[in-house]
Amino acid sequence: MLVCHCNLITQKEIEDAIIVMLDEDRWQLIVPAKVYHAMAKRGRCCGCFPNVVETIIRVTEEYHGRAGGGDVETVTYLDRVRALRDKFGSKFIERRYKGHRAA
């Protein structure tokens, strides 16, 4: 699936970049700008960053779940991020009104 239309970046490319960074240091803080830097790209309109954040959280949770700690309770942050968006979100996202999006 195409995530970033400006740079033509797919979901798989983002996931692969996140996994490479987690292999280097599994407890590092990963943000969209760091992912784009690892892929030698840059955010242009940055409209894809909320989706990249969700991908980072999902891939990181899966990575840590596979890496061990099966008896440790896993905290799911993706639901918390979505709840915060609902709570603190405004009538427009990414400086665009909801009706602006084509997809």
Residue, then its C-alpha position, 0 to 999 in steps of 0.5 A: m500500500l502506498v503511504c507517502h504519495c509525495n515520495l512514493i513510499t510503500q508500507k513495506e518500505i517503512e516497515d523494513a526501515i523500522i525493523v532495521m533501526l530496531d535491530e540496531d537498537r531495540w529501545q531507541l525512539i523512532v519518529p517519522a523524520k528518523v524513518y524518512h532519514a533512514m530511507a534517504k527521503r524527506g517529508r514534503c507535505c507531511g500528511c502521511f506522518p500520522n499513518v507513519v506514527e501508527t506504523i511505527i507503533r504497530v511494528t515496534e509492538e510486534y517486534h518486541g512481542r517476537a523478541g521475547g518477554g512472552d510472560v510480560e504484559t504488553v502495553t498497546y499504545l496504538d489505542r491510546v494514540r487514537a484516543l488522544r486524537d479523538k480527545f484533542g483532535s480538531k475539526f481539521i487534520e493536517r491543516r486540511y478540512k476533512g472534506h479536502r481528502a480525496a481518499 
